[in-house]
Amino acid sequence: MYEFKDFYRNTVQLSFDDHPFSQAPKHVWVICRYQNQWLLTNHQDRGYEFPGGKVEPFENAEEAALREVKEETGAAVKKLTYIGQYKVLGREKVIIKNIYFAEIDKIEKQETYYETKGPVLLNSLPGDIAKNRKYSFIMKDSVLQISLEKLKKDGMIE
């Protein structure tokens, strides 16, 4: 288990165990790859980030992950893999998110991307992401860095 502070100085706990904080988390975050590129979305308020969001009452976390990727990027997921879960101990509430890795099959243009401006494809993620104003706060804490290290270690990315 990892523990650190996020962009807003909240305590974050991260684990790659099987659902250590909740069997039914209310949020998801999906690290996406499409044709050797990173697939992000451009959130209207927050900037570039991997797709994600809330689990709706009628779905489970895996269904929410697939839906959020489609809504925010127009992408169809070929393979979705659970990699971990993290808990943000906020001042007013606790948020638990499943982290997934998605291999994308195809991206289709959509009429709307909901609260985002649609897909963003990148060959690489910047080394200064924590200080880069184009990127969302969600991309700036250790969840991304540690998750990418795990994906490399597990041979899911290079």
DSSP file (Angstrom, degrees, kcal/mol; ACC not computed):
  #  RESIDUE AA STRUCTURE BP1 BP2  ACC     N-H-->O    O-->H-N    N-H-->O    O-->H-N    TCO  KAPPA ALPHA  PHI   PSI    X-CA   Y-CA   Z-CA
    1    1 A M              0   0    0      0, 0.0     2,-0.3     0, 0.0    14,-0.2   0.000 360.0 360.0 360.0 139.6    0.0    0.0    0.0
    2    2 A Y  E     -A   14   0A   0     12,-2.9    12,-2.5     2,-0.0     2,-0.4  -0.850 360.0-170.3-109.6 147.2    1.2    3.5   -0.9
    3    3 A E  E     +A   13   0A   0     -2,-0.3     2,-0.3    10,-0.2    10,-0.2  -0.993  21.6 135.2-140.0 134.4    0.2    6.7    1.0
    4    4 A F  E     -A   12   0A   0      8,-2.1     8,-3.5    -2,-0.4     2,-0.3  -0.923  50.7 -88.4-159.8 178.0    0.9   10.2   -0.1
    5    5 A K  E     -A   11   0A   0     -2,-0.3   137,-0.4     6,-0.2     6,-0.2  -0.801  37.7-139.8-100.1 143.3   -0.7   13.7   -0.4
    6    6 A D    >   -     0   0    0      4,-2.4     3,-2.2    -2,-0.3   132,-0.1  -0.225  41.4 -78.0 -90.4-173.5   -2.6   14.7   -3.6
    7    7 A F  T 3  S+     0   0    0    130,-0.3   131,-0.1     1,-0.3    -1,-0.0   0.799 134.7  45.1 -54.6 -33.1   -2.6   18.1   -5.4
    8    8 A Y  T 3  S-     0   0    0      2,-0.1    -1,-0.3   129,-0.1     3,-0.1   0.224 121.3-105.6 -99.2  13.3   -4.9   19.5   -2.7
    9    9 A R  S <  S+     0   0    0     -3,-2.2     2,-0.2     1,-0.3    -2,-0.1   0.662  72.6 143.8  71.8  19.5   -2.9   18.1    0.2
   10   10 A N        -     0   0    0      1,-0.1    -4,-2.4    78,-0.0     2,-0.3  -0.600  58.2-105.7 -80.2 149.9   -5.5   15.3    0.9
   11   11 A T  E     -AB   5  89A   0     78,-0.8    78,-3.2    -2,-0.2     2,-0.4  -0.631  37.9-164.6 -76.2 132.8   -4.2   12.0    2.1
   12   12 A V  E     -AB   4  88A   0     -8,-3.5    -8,-2.1    -2,-0.3     2,-0.5  -0.973   8.6-162.6-121.3 134.1   -4.4    9.3   -0.7
   13   13 A Q  E     -AB   3  87A   0     74,-2.5    74,-2.8    -2,-0.4     2,-0.4  -0.972  11.4-171.2-114.2 131.0   -4.0    5.6   -0.2
   14   14 A L  E     +AB   2  86A   0    -12,-2.5   -12,-2.9    -2,-0.5     2,-0.3  -0.977   7.5 172.5-126.7 133.3   -3.3    3.5   -3.2
   15   15 A S  E     - B   0  85A   0     70,-2.5    70,-2.6    -2,-0.4     4,-0.1  -0.997  30.3-156.8-141.1 145.6   -3.3   -0.3   -3.5
   16   16 A F        +     0   0    0     -2,-0.3    70,-0.1    68,-0.2     2,-0.1   0.179  65.0 111.6-102.6  14.3   -3.0   -2.8   -6.3
   17   17 A D  S    S-     0   0    0     68,-0.2     2,-1.0     1,-0.1    -2,-0.1  -0.279  88.7 -76.9 -75.3 171.9   -4.8   -5.5   -4.2
   18   18 A D  S    S-     0   0    0      1,-0.2    -1,-0.1     2,-0.1    -2,-0.1  -0.634  97.3 -40.6 -78.5 101.8   -8.2   -6.7   -5.2
   19   19 A H  S    S+     0   0    0     -2,-1.0    -1,-0.2    -4,-0.1    -3,-0.1   0.911  74.0 173.8  47.4  62.1  -10.7   -4.0   -4.1
   20   20 A P  S    S+     0   0    0      0, 0.0     3,-0.1     0, 0.0    -1,-0.1   0.746  75.4  32.6 -71.6 -23.3   -9.0   -3.2   -0.7
   21   21 A F  S    S-     0   0    0      1,-0.3     2,-0.3    -6,-0.1     3,-0.1   0.741 129.8  -1.7-106.6 -28.6  -11.2   -0.2    0.1
   22   22 A S        -     0   0    0      1,-0.1    -1,-0.3    75,-0.0    -3,-0.0  -0.938  40.9-149.7-164.1 138.3  -14.6   -1.1   -1.4
   23   23 A Q  S    S+     0   0    0     -2,-0.3    -1,-0.1     1,-0.2    -4,-0.0   0.679 106.3  36.2 -77.9 -19.1  -16.2   -3.9   -3.5
   24   24 A A  S    S-     0   0    0     36,-0.1    -1,-0.2    -3,-0.1    36,-0.0  -0.562  81.8-174.8-134.4  69.9  -18.5   -1.2   -5.0
   25   25 A P        -     0   0    0      0, 0.0    72,-0.1     0, 0.0    70,-0.0  -0.233  24.0-139.6 -65.3 157.0  -16.6    2.0   -5.5
   26   26 A K  S    S+     0   0    0     70,-0.6    29,-2.6    28,-0.1     2,-0.3   0.424  79.5  49.4 -97.6  -0.7  -18.5    5.1   -6.7
   27   27 A H  E     -Dc  54  97A   0     69,-1.1    71,-2.1    27,-0.3     2,-0.3  -0.967  59.6-164.7-140.2 154.4  -15.8    6.4   -9.1
   28   28 A V  E     -Dc  53  98A   0     25,-2.5    25,-1.8    -2,-0.3     2,-0.3  -0.956   4.4-166.6-136.4 155.7  -13.5    5.0  -11.9
   29   29 A W  E     -Dc  52  99A   0     69,-2.0    71,-2.5    -2,-0.3     2,-0.5  -0.983  11.4-158.4-143.2 130.5  -10.4    6.2  -13.7
   30   30 A V  E     - c   0 100A   0     21,-3.0     2,-0.6    -2,-0.3    71,-0.2  -0.934   9.2-154.7-125.0 113.2   -9.2    4.6  -16.9
   31   31 A I  E     - c   0 101A   0     69,-2.9    71,-2.9    -2,-0.5     2,-0.4  -0.760  30.0-159.4 -82.2 118.3   -5.6    4.8  -18.2
   32   32 A C  E     -Ec  39 102A   0     -2,-0.6     7,-1.9     7,-0.6     2,-0.4  -0.827  20.2-171.4-115.4 140.8   -6.0    4.3  -22.0
   33   33 A R  E     +Ec  38 103A   0     69,-2.4    71,-2.9    -2,-0.4     2,-0.4  -0.993   6.0 177.5-125.5 134.7   -3.8    3.2  -24.8
   34   34 A Y  E >  S-E   37   0A   0      3,-2.8     3,-1.1    -2,-0.4    71,-0.1  -0.958  72.3 -23.6-138.1 117.1   -4.7    3.4  -28.5
   35   35 A Q  T 3  S-     0   0    0     69,-0.4     3,-0.1    -2,-0.4    -1,-0.1   0.913 127.2 -47.6  47.9  53.9   -2.2    2.4  -31.3
   36   36 A N  T 3  S+     0   0    0      1,-0.2     2,-0.3     0, 0.0    -1,-0.3   0.689 121.1 104.5  62.7  22.3    0.9    3.0  -29.0
   37   37 A Q  E <  S-E   34   0A   0     -3,-1.1    -3,-2.8    87,-0.0     2,-0.4  -0.909  75.5-110.3-126.1 157.8   -0.5    6.4  -27.9
   38   38 A W  E     -EF  33 122A   0     84,-3.2    84,-2.2    -2,-0.3     2,-0.6  -0.721  27.1-148.7 -83.2 134.7   -2.1    7.6  -24.7
   39   39 A L  E     +EF  32 121A   0     -7,-1.9    -7,-0.6    -2,-0.4     2,-0.2  -0.929  29.1 159.0-108.4 114.6   -5.7    8.4  -25.0
   40   40 A L  E     - F   0 120A   0     80,-3.1    80,-2.5    -2,-0.6     2,-0.3  -0.637  31.7-127.5-118.1 178.9   -6.9   11.2  -22.8
   41   41 A T  E     -GF  49 119A   0      8,-3.2     8,-2.2    78,-0.2     2,-0.9  -0.916  16.8-125.1-125.1 157.3   -9.8   13.6  -22.8
   42   42 A N  E     -G   48   0A   0     76,-1.8    75,-3.1    -2,-0.3     6,-0.2  -0.831  27.1-150.9-104.8  95.4   -9.8   17.4  -22.5
   43   43 A H  E  >  -GF  47 116A   0      4,-2.4     4,-1.7    -2,-0.9    73,-0.2  -0.443  15.3-129.6 -67.8 135.8  -12.0   18.2  -19.6
   44   44 A Q  T  4 S+     0   0    0     71,-2.2    -1,-0.1     1,-0.2    72,-0.1   0.819 102.4  21.8 -58.1 -34.4  -13.7   21.6  -20.1
   45   45 A D  T  4 S+     0   0    0     70,-0.3    -1,-0.2     2,-0.1    71,-0.1   0.799 131.1  36.8-101.7 -36.5  -12.7   22.8  -16.6
   46   46 A R  T  4 S-     0   0    0      1,-0.3     2,-0.2    90,-0.1    -2,-0.2   0.723  93.7-135.9 -96.9 -23.3   -9.7   20.7  -15.5
   47   47 A G  E  <  +G   43   0A   0     -4,-1.7    -4,-2.4    89,-0.1    -1,-0.3  -0.676  58.8   4.9 100.4-159.4   -7.7   20.1  -18.7
   48   48 A Y  E    S+Gh  42 135A   0     86,-3.1    88,-2.9    -6,-0.2     2,-0.3  -0.403  74.0 141.4 -69.7 134.0   -6.1   16.9  -20.0
   49   49 A E  E     -G   41   0A   0     -8,-2.2    -8,-3.2    86,-0.2    71,-0.1  -0.977  54.5 -91.1-161.4 161.0   -6.8   13.8  -18.0
   50   50 A F        -     0   0    0     -2,-0.3   -10,-0.2   -10,-0.2   -19,-0.1  -0.521  60.5 -91.4 -72.3 149.7   -7.6   10.1  -18.5
   51   51 A P        +     0   0    0      0, 0.0   -21,-3.0     0, 0.0     2,-0.3  -0.189  67.8 121.0 -61.9 154.2  -11.3    9.4  -18.7
   52   52 A G  E     +D   29   0A   0    -23,-0.2     2,-0.3    16,-0.2   -23,-0.2  -0.959  16.2 143.9 171.1 179.3  -13.3    8.6  -15.6
   53   53 A G  E     -D   28   0A   0    -25,-1.8   -25,-2.5    -2,-0.3     2,-0.2  -0.995  47.9 -19.2 161.7-157.5  -16.1    9.6  -13.4
   54   54 A K  E     -D   27   0A   0     -2,-0.3     2,-0.5   -27,-0.2   -27,-0.3  -0.512  50.9-121.7 -86.8 147.4  -19.0    8.4  -11.3
   55   55 A V        -     0   0    0    -29,-2.6     6,-0.1    -2,-0.2    -1,-0.1  -0.778  32.9-133.1 -82.6 124.3  -20.6    5.0  -11.2
   56   56 A E    >   -     0   0    0     -2,-0.5     3,-1.9     4,-0.2     8,-0.1  -0.403  21.4-108.5 -77.1 157.4  -24.3    5.4  -11.9
   57   57 A P  T 3  S+     0   0    0      0, 0.0    -1,-0.1     0, 0.0    -2,-0.0   0.771 116.7  52.9 -58.0 -27.1  -26.8    3.6   -9.7
   58   58 A F  T 3  S+     0   0    0      2,-0.1     2,-0.3     0, 0.0    -2,-0.0   0.374 107.4  56.6 -91.3   4.5  -27.7    1.1  -12.5
   59   59 A E  S <  S-     0   0    0     -3,-1.9     2,-0.2     4,-0.0    -4,-0.0  -0.879  71.5-124.3-135.1 163.2  -24.2    0.0  -13.3
   60   60 A N     >  -     0   0    0     -2,-0.3     4,-2.3     1,-0.0    -4,-0.2  -0.470  44.5 -94.2 -95.7 177.2  -21.1   -1.6  -11.7
   61   61 A A  H  > S+     0   0    0      1,-0.2     4,-2.3     2,-0.2     5,-0.1   0.874 123.8  52.1 -63.8 -39.0  -17.6    0.0  -11.8
   62   62 A E  H  > S+     0   0    0      2,-0.2     4,-2.0     1,-0.2    -1,-0.2   0.921 110.8  47.8 -64.3 -43.1  -16.5   -1.9  -14.9
   63   63 A E  H  > S+     0   0    0      1,-0.2     4,-2.4     2,-0.2    -2,-0.2   0.893 111.0  52.3 -62.7 -39.9  -19.6   -0.8  -16.8
   64   64 A A  H  X S+     0   0    0     -4,-2.3     4,-3.1     2,-0.2     5,-0.2   0.898 106.8  52.9 -62.7 -40.8  -19.0    2.7  -15.6
   65   65 A A  H  X S+     0   0    0     -4,-2.3     4,-2.1     2,-0.2    -2,-0.2   0.931 111.0  46.0 -61.3 -45.9  -15.4    2.6  -16.9
   66   66 A L  H  X S+     0   0    0     -4,-2.0     4,-2.0     1,-0.2    -2,-0.2   0.918 115.3  47.3 -62.6 -43.6  -16.5    1.4  -20.3
   67   67 A R  H  X S+     0   0    0     -4,-2.4     4,-3.2     2,-0.2     5,-0.2   0.925 110.9  50.4 -64.5 -46.2  -19.2    4.1  -20.5
   68   68 A E  H  X S+     0   0    0     -4,-3.1     4,-2.6     1,-0.2     5,-0.3   0.904 109.7  50.5 -62.0 -42.0  -17.0    6.9  -19.3
   69   69 A V  H  X>S+     0   0    0     -4,-2.1     4,-1.7    -5,-0.2     6,-0.9   0.940 114.8  44.5 -60.2 -46.3  -14.3    6.1  -21.9
   70   70 A K  H  X5S+     0   0    0     -4,-2.0     4,-2.0     4,-0.2    -2,-0.2   0.941 115.9  46.1 -63.2 -49.2  -17.0    6.1  -24.7
   71   71 A E  H  <5S+     0   0    0     -4,-3.2    -2,-0.2     1,-0.2    -1,-0.2   0.903 119.9  38.1 -62.0 -42.6  -18.7    9.3  -23.5
   72   72 A E  H  <5S+     0   0    0     -4,-2.6    46,-0.3    -5,-0.2   -30,-0.3   0.675 135.9  13.6 -87.9 -18.2  -15.5   11.3  -23.0
   73   73 A T  H  <5S-     0   0    0     -4,-1.7    -3,-0.2    -5,-0.3    -2,-0.2   0.567  89.3-119.6-131.5 -16.6  -13.5   10.1  -26.0
   74   74 A G     << +     0   0    0     -4,-2.0    34,-2.5    -5,-0.6     2,-0.2   0.565  66.5 143.9  81.4   9.1  -15.7    8.2  -28.4
   75   75 A A  E     - I   0 107A   0     -6,-0.9     2,-0.5    32,-0.2    -1,-0.3  -0.577  46.3-144.7 -91.0 144.7  -13.5    5.2  -27.9
   76   76 A A  E     - I   0 106A   0     30,-2.9    29,-3.0    -2,-0.2    30,-1.0  -0.918  24.0-129.0-102.0 129.4  -14.6    1.5  -27.8
   77   77 A V  E     - I   0 104A   0     -2,-0.5    27,-0.3    27,-0.2     3,-0.2  -0.655  21.0-174.0 -83.9 128.3  -12.5   -0.6  -25.3
   78   78 A K  E    S+     0   0A   0     25,-3.0     2,-0.4    -2,-0.4    26,-0.2   0.869  78.4   7.9 -82.6 -43.6  -11.0   -3.8  -26.6
   79   79 A K  E     - I   0 103A   0     24,-1.7    24,-2.7     2,-0.0     2,-0.5  -0.986  64.1-164.6-145.6 129.7   -9.7   -5.0  -23.3
   80   80 A L  E     - I   0 102A   0     -2,-0.4     2,-0.5    22,-0.2    22,-0.2  -0.966  10.0-173.0-117.8 127.1  -10.3   -3.5  -19.8
   81   81 A T  E     - I   0 101A   0     20,-2.7    20,-2.6    -2,-0.5     2,-0.3  -0.977  21.7-133.8-125.3 125.6   -8.1   -4.6  -16.9
   82   82 A Y  E     + I   0 100A   0     -2,-0.5    18,-0.2    18,-0.2     3,-0.1  -0.597  30.7 167.8 -69.5 130.3   -8.6   -3.8  -13.2
   83   83 A I  E     -     0   0A   0     16,-2.9     2,-0.3     1,-0.4    17,-0.2   0.629  51.8 -45.9-118.9 -21.3   -5.2   -2.7  -11.8
   84   84 A G  E     - I   0  99A   0     15,-1.5    15,-3.2     2,-0.0    -1,-0.4  -0.991  44.1-112.2 176.4-171.5   -5.9   -1.1   -8.4
   85   85 A Q  E     -BI  15  98A   0    -70,-2.6   -70,-2.5    -2,-0.3     2,-0.3  -0.995  18.9-162.9-148.8 145.2   -8.0    1.2   -6.2
   86   86 A Y  E     -BI  14  97A   0     11,-2.5    11,-2.8    -2,-0.3     2,-0.4  -0.974   7.0-150.8-135.0 155.8   -7.3    4.4   -4.4
   87   87 A K  E     -BI  13  96A   0    -74,-2.8   -74,-2.5    -2,-0.3     2,-0.6  -0.982   5.0-156.1-125.5 126.7   -9.0    6.3   -1.6
   88   88 A V  E     -BI  12  95A   0      7,-3.1     7,-2.0    -2,-0.4     2,-1.5  -0.915   8.1-152.4-103.8 119.1   -8.9   10.0   -1.2
   89   89 A L  E     -BI  11  94A   0    -78,-3.2   -78,-0.8    -2,-0.6     5,-0.2  -0.667  27.4-175.4 -92.4  82.8   -9.4   11.1    2.4
   90   90 A G        -     0   0    0     -2,-1.5   -81,-0.0     3,-1.5   -78,-0.0  -0.243  37.7-111.6 -76.8 165.8  -10.9   14.5    1.7
   91   91 A R  S    S+     0   0    0      1,-0.2    -1,-0.1    -2,-0.0     3,-0.1   0.859 116.3  23.0 -64.8 -35.5  -11.8   17.1    4.3
   92   92 A E  S    S+     0   0    0      1,-0.3     2,-0.3     0, 0.0    -1,-0.2   0.708 131.9   4.2-106.4 -25.7  -15.5   16.7    3.5
   93   93 A K        -     0   0    0      2,-0.0    -3,-1.5    -5,-0.0     2,-0.5  -0.987  62.8-116.4-156.3 163.7  -15.8   13.3    2.0
   94   94 A V  E     - I   0  89A   0     -2,-0.3     2,-0.5    -5,-0.2    -5,-0.2  -0.891  26.5-162.1-104.0 132.4  -14.0   10.1    1.1
   95   95 A I  E     - I   0  88A   0     -7,-2.0    -7,-3.1    -2,-0.5     2,-0.5  -0.966   2.9-167.2-117.5 130.0  -13.7    9.1   -2.6
   96   96 A I  E     - I   0  87A   0     -2,-0.5   -69,-1.1    -9,-0.2   -70,-0.6  -0.972   9.9-175.4-117.4 128.1  -12.8    5.6   -3.7
   97   97 A K  E     -cI  27  86A   0    -11,-2.8   -11,-2.5    -2,-0.5     2,-0.4  -0.969  21.4-138.0-125.9 137.2  -11.9    5.0   -7.3
   98   98 A N  E     -cI  28  85A   0    -71,-2.1   -69,-2.0    -2,-0.4     2,-0.5  -0.728  21.5-143.7 -81.6 141.5  -11.1    1.8   -9.2
   99   99 A I  E     -cI  29  84A   0    -15,-3.2   -16,-2.9    -2,-0.4   -15,-1.5  -0.938  22.1-177.7-108.0 128.6   -8.2    2.2  -11.6
  100  100 A Y  E     -cI  30  82A   0    -71,-2.5   -69,-2.9    -2,-0.5     2,-0.5  -0.863  22.9-141.7-121.8 157.4   -8.4    0.4  -14.9
  101  101 A F  E     -cI  31  81A   0    -20,-2.6   -20,-2.7    -2,-0.3     2,-0.5  -0.989  24.0-164.6-115.0 127.8   -6.1    0.0  -17.9
  102  102 A A  E     -cI  32  80A   0    -71,-2.9   -69,-2.4    -2,-0.5     2,-0.6  -0.948  16.8-155.4-119.8 130.6   -7.9    0.0  -21.3
  103  103 A E  E     -cI  33  79A   0    -24,-2.7   -25,-3.0    -2,-0.5   -24,-1.7  -0.915  29.3-137.1 -95.9 123.9   -6.7   -1.1  -24.6
  104  104 A I  E     - I   0  77A   0    -71,-2.9   -69,-0.4    -2,-0.6   -27,-0.2  -0.663  20.2-169.5 -92.7 135.2   -8.7    0.8  -27.2
  105  105 A D  E     -     0   0A   0    -29,-3.0     2,-0.3    -2,-0.4   -28,-0.2   0.918  68.6 -19.5 -84.0 -52.0  -10.1   -0.8  -30.3
  106  106 A K  E     - I   0  76A   0    -30,-1.0   -30,-2.9     2,-0.0     2,-0.4  -0.984  51.8-135.4-155.8 160.4  -11.4    2.2  -32.2
  107  107 A I  E     - I   0  75A   0     -2,-0.3     2,-0.4   -32,-0.2   -32,-0.2  -0.989  20.4-168.7-123.0 128.6  -12.3    5.9  -31.7
  108  108 A E        -     0   0    0    -34,-2.5     2,-0.1    -2,-0.4    -2,-0.0  -0.937  27.3-111.8-118.3 141.0  -15.4    7.4  -33.4
  109  109 A K        -     0   0    0     -2,-0.4     2,-0.3     9,-0.0   -35,-0.1  -0.445  39.0-161.4 -67.0 140.4  -16.3   11.0  -33.6
  110  110 A Q        -     0   0    0     -2,-0.1     3,-0.1     1,-0.1    -1,-0.0  -0.838  30.0-124.8-123.9 160.0  -19.4   11.9  -31.5
  111  111 A E  S    S+     0   0    0     -2,-0.3     2,-0.3     1,-0.2    -1,-0.1   0.888  98.5  15.2 -66.1 -41.0  -21.9   14.7  -31.4
  112  112 A T        -     0   0    0      1,-0.0    -1,-0.2    -3,-0.0     3,-0.1  -0.968  47.7-166.8-136.8 151.2  -21.1   15.4  -27.8
  113  113 A Y    >   -     0   0    0      3,-0.4     3,-1.5     1,-0.4     5,-0.3   0.003  43.2-134.2-120.3  23.3  -18.4   14.4  -25.3
  114  114 A Y  T 3  S-     0   0    0      1,-0.3    -1,-0.4     3,-0.1   -42,-0.0  -0.375  80.2  -2.1  59.5-123.1  -20.4   15.6  -22.3
  115  115 A E  T 3  S+     0   0    0     -2,-0.2   -71,-2.2    -3,-0.1   -70,-0.3   0.330 126.2  73.8 -84.1  12.5  -18.3   17.7  -19.9
  116  116 A T  E <  S-F   43   0A   0     -3,-1.5    -3,-0.4   -73,-0.2   -73,-0.2  -0.752  79.1-128.2-120.1 168.9  -15.2   17.2  -22.1
  117  117 A K  E     -     0   0A   0    -75,-3.1   -74,-0.1     1,-0.4    -3,-0.1   0.203  64.8-105.0 -98.0  12.8  -13.9   18.5  -25.4
  118  118 A G  E     -     0   0A   0    -46,-0.3   -76,-1.8    -5,-0.3    -1,-0.4  -0.440  62.5  -7.5  99.1-170.1  -13.2   15.0  -26.7
  119  119 A P  E     -F   41   0A   0      0, 0.0     2,-0.4     0, 0.0   -78,-0.2  -0.243  44.3-167.8 -72.5 149.1  -10.2   12.8  -27.3
  120  120 A V  E     -F   40   0A   0    -80,-2.5   -80,-3.1   -71,-0.1     2,-0.5  -0.986   7.7-159.3-132.8 121.1   -6.6   13.8  -27.0
  121  121 A L  E     -F   39   0A   0     -2,-0.4     2,-0.4   -82,-0.2   -82,-0.2  -0.889  12.4-178.7-104.5 131.5   -3.9   11.4  -28.4
  122  122 A L  E     -F   38   0A   0    -84,-2.2   -84,-3.2    -2,-0.5     3,-0.1  -0.985  29.7-149.4-130.5 138.2   -0.3   11.8  -27.1
  123  123 A N  S    S+     0   0    0     -2,-0.4     2,-0.3   -86,-0.2    -1,-0.1   0.844  88.4   1.0 -69.6 -34.1    2.8    9.9  -28.0
  124  124 A S  S    S-     0   0    0    -86,-0.1    -1,-0.2    -3,-0.1   -87,-0.0  -0.981  73.4-113.0-150.2 159.0    4.2   10.4  -24.5
  125  125 A L        -     0   0    0     -2,-0.3     4,-0.0    -3,-0.1     2,-0.0  -0.784  46.1-104.7 -92.3 139.2    3.2   12.0  -21.2
  126  126 A P    >   -     0   0    0      0, 0.0     3,-1.1     0, 0.0     4,-0.1  -0.304  14.2-134.7 -67.5 146.1    5.3   15.0  -20.3
  127  127 A G  T 3  S+     0   0    0      1,-0.3     3,-0.3     2,-0.1    -2,-0.0   0.755 106.5  52.9 -68.0 -24.6    7.9   14.6  -17.6
  128  128 A D  T >>  +     0   0    0      1,-0.2     3,-1.9     2,-0.1     4,-1.1  -0.023  68.6 131.1-100.1  30.2    6.7   17.9  -16.0
  129  129 A I  T <4  +     0   0    0     -3,-1.1     3,-0.4     1,-0.3     6,-0.2   0.819  65.6  61.2 -55.6 -34.4    3.1   16.9  -15.8
  130  130 A A  T 34 S+     0   0    0     -3,-0.3    -1,-0.3     1,-0.2    10,-0.1   0.762 115.9  32.6 -64.7 -24.6    2.8   17.9  -12.1
  131  131 A K  T <4 S+     0   0    0     -3,-1.9     2,-0.6     3,-0.0    -1,-0.2   0.453  92.5 108.7-109.1  -4.0    3.6   21.5  -13.1
  132  132 A N    ><  -     0   0    0     -4,-1.1     3,-1.6    -3,-0.4    -3,-0.0  -0.659  56.3-155.3 -83.8 118.5    2.0   21.6  -16.6
  133  133 A R  T 3  S+     0   0    0     -2,-0.6    -1,-0.1     1,-0.3     4,-0.1   0.617  87.4  70.7 -71.7 -12.7   -1.1   23.7  -16.5
  134  134 A K  T 3  S+     0   0    0    -87,-0.1   -86,-3.1     2,-0.1     2,-0.3   0.689  90.3  78.6 -73.0 -16.6   -2.6   21.9  -19.5
  135  135 A Y  B <  S-h   48   0A   0     -3,-1.6   -86,-0.2   -88,-0.3   -88,-0.1  -0.717  83.9-113.2-103.5 145.2   -3.2   18.8  -17.3
  136  136 A S    >   -     0   0    0    -88,-2.9     3,-1.5    -2,-0.3     4,-0.2  -0.232  28.0-113.2 -65.2 154.7   -5.9   18.2  -14.7
  137  137 A F  G >  S+     0   0    0      1,-0.3     3,-1.6     2,-0.2     4,-0.4   0.784 115.1  70.4 -58.5 -27.3   -5.1   17.9  -11.0
  138  138 A I  G 3  S+     0   0    0      1,-0.3     3,-0.3     2,-0.2    -1,-0.3   0.775  98.8  48.1 -62.3 -26.0   -6.1   14.2  -11.3
  139  139 A M  G <  S+     0   0    0     -3,-1.5    -1,-0.3   -91,-0.2    -2,-0.2   0.461  99.7  71.4 -90.6  -2.7   -2.9   13.6  -13.3
  140  140 A K  S <  S+     0   0    0     -3,-1.6    -1,-0.2    -4,-0.2    -2,-0.2   0.485  80.8  72.6-103.5  -3.4   -0.6   15.4  -10.9
  141  141 A D  S >> S-     0   0    0     -4,-0.4     4,-0.8    -3,-0.3     3,-0.7  -0.393  96.9 -90.1-101.4-172.9   -0.4   13.2   -7.8
  142  142 A S  H 3> S+     0   0    0   -137,-0.4     4,-2.7     1,-0.2     5,-0.4   0.569 107.4  84.7 -76.5  -8.2    1.5    9.9   -7.4
  143  143 A V  H 3> S+     0   0    0      2,-0.2     4,-2.2     1,-0.2    -1,-0.2   0.945  95.4  43.0 -58.0 -47.4   -1.5    7.7   -8.5
  144  144 A L  H <> S+     0   0    0     -3,-0.7     4,-2.7    -6,-0.2     5,-0.2   0.961 116.0  46.4 -63.0 -52.4   -0.5    8.2  -12.2
  145  145 A Q  H  X S+     0   0    0     -4,-0.8     4,-2.0     1,-0.2    -2,-0.2   0.922 116.7  43.4 -58.4 -48.0    3.2    7.7  -11.7
  146  146 A I  H  X S+     0   0    0     -4,-2.7     4,-2.1     1,-0.2    -1,-0.2   0.878 113.5  51.8 -68.4 -37.6    2.9    4.6   -9.5
  147  147 A S  H  X S+     0   0    0     -4,-2.2     4,-2.5    -5,-0.4    -1,-0.2   0.901 109.1  50.2 -65.6 -40.4    0.2    3.1  -11.7
  148  148 A L  H  X S+     0   0    0     -4,-2.7     4,-2.2     2,-0.2    -2,-0.2   0.895 108.9  52.4 -64.4 -39.2    2.4    3.6  -14.8
  149  149 A E  H  X S+     0   0    0     -4,-2.0     4,-2.6    -5,-0.2    -2,-0.2   0.908 110.1  48.9 -61.2 -41.6    5.3    1.9  -13.0
  150  150 A K  H  X S+     0   0    0     -4,-2.1     4,-2.4     2,-0.2     6,-0.2   0.920 109.5  51.4 -64.5 -44.0    3.0   -1.1  -12.1
  151  151 A L  H  <>S+     0   0    0     -4,-2.5     5,-2.6     2,-0.2     6,-1.1   0.887 112.4  46.8 -61.1 -38.5    1.8   -1.3  -15.8
  152  152 A K  H ><5S+     0   0    0     -4,-2.2     3,-1.7     4,-0.2    -2,-0.2   0.943 111.7  50.1 -64.8 -48.5    5.4   -1.4  -16.9
  153  153 A K  H 3<5S+     0   0    0     -4,-2.6    -2,-0.2     1,-0.3    -1,-0.2   0.861 111.3  49.3 -58.9 -37.6    6.4   -4.0  -14.3
  154  154 A D  T 3<5S-     0   0    0     -4,-2.4    -1,-0.3    -5,-0.2    -2,-0.2   0.421 115.4-116.9 -83.8   1.5    3.4   -6.2  -15.4
  155  155 A G  T < 5S+     0   0    0     -3,-1.7    -3,-0.2     2,-0.2    -2,-0.1   0.689  81.3 121.7  74.0  18.9    4.4   -5.9  -19.0
  156  156 A M  S   <S+     0   0    0     -5,-2.6     2,-0.3    -6,-0.2    -4,-0.2   0.758  79.8  18.1 -85.4 -25.7    1.2   -4.1  -20.0
  157  157 A I              0   0    0     -6,-1.1    -2,-0.2    -9,-0.1    -1,-0.1  -0.920 360.0 360.0-135.6 164.1    3.1   -1.0  -21.4
  158  158 A E              0   0    0     -2,-0.3    -6,-0.1    -3,-0.1    -1,-0.0   0.430 360.0 360.0 -92.5 360.0    6.7   -0.4  -22.4
